[in-house]
Amino acid sequence: MSNLPVSGARLWDSLMEMARIGGTPKGGCNRQTLTELDGAGRALLRRWAEEAGCTLSVDRVGNMALRREGRDPSRPAVAIGSHLDTQPTGGKFDGVLGVLAGLEVLRALHDARIETEAPIVLVNWTNEEGARFSPPMMGSGVAMGLFTEEEVLAKRDPAGAVFGEELRRIGWQGEADPAGLQSLGAYFELHIEQGPLLEREGIPVGVVDRALAQAWFDVTVTGEDFHAGGAMAPRRDALVAASLLVQAVEEIAIAEAGRGTVGRLTLRPDSRNVVPSEAWFSVDFRHGDEAALARMGAALRARAAEVAAARKVRAEVADFWHCPLTPFDPTLVAALETAARGRGLNYQVMPTGIGHDAVYVARRVPTAMIFVPCEGGISHNEAESITPAWAEAGLVVLADAVLATAGRAQPE
């Protein structure tokens, strides 16, 4: 195997420099999508990639594609990608590791004057996190035909800002057709695990061969406003009823050996001395079996009906979003395994229970993912942390698999 001479030290330095854009006092990052800080991160990536000989194309939803030509420009490009946007109290590595590891692959090719047969493209997807504009993974979703441009550009954040207007305001709405990214020949994404398995087992690399199915719901419980000084018996307290359903989410997930989370909850009228008349909350269910995931949704609806009858409230469970069980490309998965073995790295073949742009890309383009450990499995948190050695392990596996897939051109 002809290993690509990438620099783990340069990758680490780039991660630390990018982390200063939106850096928080607790050592994390707040670089939410379509903010001035997102724009600054994008500009830094553009400068770095152009210094490595790449050309930039930006599409109408803001996806950045940085291209290094191959000997045969007609061949479908091999892509590397992830995202630069973060959660409000995010870490330095979620998404960013994948983008900057891809940048390091391009830099190494440039420095070594290595020509590949196929072009290589580095993609920074818009709004993977879904923290400011929901749902997540909008840029890759539009590119792969799962959302329309119109619906995404019209999305509003909680403050009422419009996605398309914010994209134009920060200067990152391009003219390219997002669907052009469906013509990629292969896609690799490196990411921190966001779970404890690899660190616990002392395994430096995870080769991801599939993504768990996900189902998101909106639950609205409607009762009646009531004075906090009033008697208990006549109350139709929406929050108390909702709390029973929040507990049920955990119980249902455990019973099915799946995953269940309530991540948001809002109340009306949201006053200290008024019994809430409405409680709304989000539900996120995940499972490796579609039938089990369907049972989890059905169980939630059944429990909502029971609680509504017992508490004299109305409880509605509405579908919000669904992502099916998604297998990754066996040839690319095998390329990652070969790369790990070639570098003498222990690895674990595993699924992802977390949504990534790769999950959407896999609907249209052959795709595979690499995981590296993160300390304590902590992510979406300012305490998110990895080691330089873990970052380098993922980098070298990524680099070798990309080079093998793109083909190293032989001197004529």
N, C-alpha and C positions, 0 to 999 in steps of 0.2 A: 504493500500500500504506500502511496506517495502522500505523506502527511503534509498539510498546509502549515507553514511556520507562523502561526498566530501568536499574539502577545497577550498573555493573561494580565500582565502588569498594565499594559496600555488600556485594556478593557476596564480594569478596575479604576484607573485614573479617570476615564471617561464617565463611568458611573458616578463617581464622586463629584465631577464637575457638573454633570446634568442635575444632580441632586441639589445643587445650590440654587437652581431655579425653582422657586416655591418651597425652599427648605423651611422646616418648622423648628421652633425652639427645642422640641423633644427629639430632634434628629430624623424626622420623617419628611414627607413631601405633601404639599397641597398644590397640585398643578392640575386643577380640574379642566375638563374639556372646554374649548372655545373661550377661555379666558386669555388675558394678556400674557400670563405665565405659560399657558399652552403654546401660544404663538412664539414666545421666546425660546421654548424648548425645541419647537419645530425649526426655528431659524438656526439654532446651533447644530442640529442634526444636518440640515441642508449644507451648512458651511463645511462641516467635517466630511460629508460624503462627496461634495464637489471637489474638495482637496484630494480625495482619493480617485478622482477621474470619473465620477458618476454624473449622470444628467437627471434632472428632477422633472417629474410630471405630477400635477395635482388635479384630482378630479372634482366633480361638482359637489361632493359631500365632504371634501377636504382630505381624502386619503392621499398620502404621499407615496410615490413610487420612485425610488432612486435606482437607476439602471446602469449596469456595467455591461457593455456589449461583449458578445462572444464572437468567436471566429465565424460562426454561422448565425447571423441575426434572424434568419427565418425559423430557427428552432424555437419551440416554446421555452420561455424563460423559467429558470429555477428560482423560486422566491424564498426569502427569509422574512419573517415579520413578527410584529407584536404591536405594542402601543406605548405612548409616552404619557397619556393622561393618567391621573391618579384619583384616589378617593380624597375627601376633604382632610382626613387624618391618615393618609396613606404612607407607604414606605418608599425606600429608594429603589427597589428591585422589581416589584410587580409590574410586568410588561416591559419596563425599561431595559431589563437584562436582555430580553430577546431582541429588541431593536439594536442595542449597542453591541451585542455579540455579532449580529448580522453586519453591523458597520465594521467591526474588527475583521471579519472574513473579507470584506471588500478592501480594507486597508492592506491586509496581508497579501492578497492577490496583486494589488497595485505595487506594493513595495518589492515583491519578488518578481514582478513583471511576468506573472503567470497568465496565460491566455486559456480561457475555457471554450469548449465547443459551443455550448448554449449560453445565452446571456444570463446574468444573475440580477435579480431585482430585490431591493430591500424595501419593505412596505411598513409604514407607520399608519395603522388604522385609526380612524376618527372615533372617539367616544366608545371605547371598549367597556369602560367601567359602568356607564349608566348612572353615575352618581348625581350628575347635574341634570341630564336629560335621560329619561327612561323610555324604552328598555335599553339594556346594554348592547354592545356589539353592533351599533348602528352602521358604522362605515363598512364593515365587512358584510353586514346583512344586506345593505343596498347593493354592494358590488356583486354579491352572489344571487341577487334576485329575490331575496326573502322579504325585503321591505321595498316600497317605492321611494324614489327620491322625494316626491311631493309630500308624502306623510312624514318623512324624517325632517325635511326642511321646515315643516310647519310645527314640529314639536315645541313645547314650551317648558321651561324649567319652573320650579316652584315660585320664583319671583315674577314669572310672566314673560321672561325674555324668550325670543323666538330663535330656534336653532339656526335657520338660514341667515337671519339678520346678524346673529353673533358670529357666524362663520365669515361673513363678509366684513364685519367690523374689525376682526383681528387680521384680515388680509389673507385668509387661507382658503377661499373658495376658488378652485381652478375651473378649467373648461373641459377637461378630459371626461370621457364617459366611464363611470364606475364599472360598468359591465365589462369593459375591456380587460379587467383583471381576471375574468373567468377563463381567459386564454392561457393562463400560466400552466406550465407543464408539470410543476411540482411545488409544494409549499412545506417549509419546515418552520417550526416555532419552538424556541427555547423559553422555558418559564420556570420560576420557582414552584415547588410542589404545592405550597399553601396547605400543607398537611404534614403530619409527623412521621410517616412511615420510613422514608429514606434516611432521615437523621437517626431515628431509633434503631434501624437495622445496620447503620454504618455503611450504607450503599451510596456512592457518589452520583450515580446517574439513574434516572428512570426513563425507560423507553415506553412511551404512551401509545397504546394500540387502539384505544376506543374512548369515547366520551359517554358518560351516563346520561340517560334521559332526564329531562327536567320539565316540571309543570309549575307555573306560577298562577296564583289566584288573588283576586281582590275579595275581601270579606267585609260586608257592611252590616252592622247590627244597629237596628233602630228601635229605640224605646220612647221615653217621654221626659222632657224637662221637668224637674221637680226641685223644690227648695230644699237645700241641705238641712234646714232645721225642721223639715217635716217628718212625719212618722215613717217608719221603715216598711210597714206592711204594704202600702199601695204602690211602692216604687216599681218602675219599669226601667231599671238601671242598665243602660247599654254597655257600660264598661264592665260591670260584673259579669254579664252574659258573655261578653267578648273574652274576658279572662279565662273562662272555662274552655272556650274554643282554642285559645292560645295554648293552653295546657294540652288540649286534645291533639294539636299538631305534633307535639313531641311524642305523645303516646302512640299515635298512628305510625310515625316514622320508626320508632323502636320496634313496634309489633311487626312491621314489614321488613326490618333490617335495612331500612332506607335512611334518608336524610330529610329533616324537616326544620324550617326556620321561619320565624316571624321577625322581619327586619324593620318594619315601619308600623307605627300606630298613631292615629290622630283622633282627636275627640271634638265633639261639639256639644254645647257652646264653649267648652274650654274655659270654664269659670270655676273659681275655688268653691263657691257656695251654691253651685247648681249641679244636681245629679245629671250626668251626661245623657243626652237623648240620642246621640249617635257615636258609634265607635267604628272606625275603619282600620283594617290592618292588612298587610301583605302576607302571603304564604308562599314559601318556596319548597317544593318537594322534589327529591331526586332519587333515582334508582337505576340499577343496572338491568332491570327487567321491565319492559313496557307494561306487561300485565299487572305487575305489582304496583307500578306507578299509577295505573288506572284505579286499582283498588284503593290506593291512598286518597285519591281525589274523591272517590265515591264515599269513603268512610268519613271524610271531612264534611261532605254534604249531609250525610245521615246524622252526624253529630250536631250539625247546625240546626237541623229540623228538631231534634230532641231538645236542645237548649232553648230554642225559640218557644216551643210549647211550654216548657217548664217555667221559663222566666217571663212569659207574656210579652215577648219582643218579636221583631221580625229579623231574620238572619238570612242574608243573601250571599251566596258564593258564586262569583263570576270568574270565568276563565280569563286570564290576562295574556299568557304566553306559554308556548310549548316548544320544546326542542327534543327531537326523537333520539333514541340511542344511535350513536354515530360511530361506525367502525372507521379506523384509519387505514391508509393504503398499505397492504402487506409488503410490497416491494420497498417502500420507503422505510417502513418499520424494520425490515431486514437490513437495510443500509445503515440504520442507526446502530443496530446490534453489531454489525460487522465493524463499524467505526469504534465502538466501545471496546470490543475485543482487541482490535488492532492497537489501541492505546493502552491495553492492559488494565482497563477499568471494569470493576464489578458493576453490574447493572441489574435492574429489576424491570420486567415487563409489567405494565400496570395500566389501569384506566384513569381518566380524570373525572372527578365528580364536579368539577368547576367549569363554567362556561368560559371559553376562550374564542378569539377570532378564528382559530384553527377549526373549531367545531362547525362554524358556518362555511368556511372555505372548503372543508371536506365534502360538502354537498355537491361541489362543482369541479374541484381540483384534487388530484392525488395529494394526500396530506399525512404528516406524522409530526409528533411532538416529542420533546425532550424535557424531562424534569430534573432539577437539581434540588438538594435539600434546602430547607430554611429552618432557622433555629426555633425549636418548639412548635413548628408548624404554624407560626404566627404570621398572618398577612392581613392586609387592609387595616394596618395598625402602624403607628409611628415606630414601634419597637421591632418591626420586621427587619430581619438580619440574615445575611449569608456570609460565608467566608470567601476570600479570594480563591482558595483551592477549589471550592465547589463551583464557583463561577467559571474557572478555567477548565474544569472537567467537562462541564456542559459545552463550553466553547469549542474545545478540540473535537468532541464528537460531532457537533454541528458542522464545523468546518470540513471535516473529512467526509461526512455524508453528502454535504452540498457539492464538494469538489468531485466526488465519485459520480454523483447524479448529473452534474453539468458536463462532466467529461473534461479532463485536462488535455488541451490541444498539444500535439507533438510537433516539434520543430519541423518545418518543411525542408 
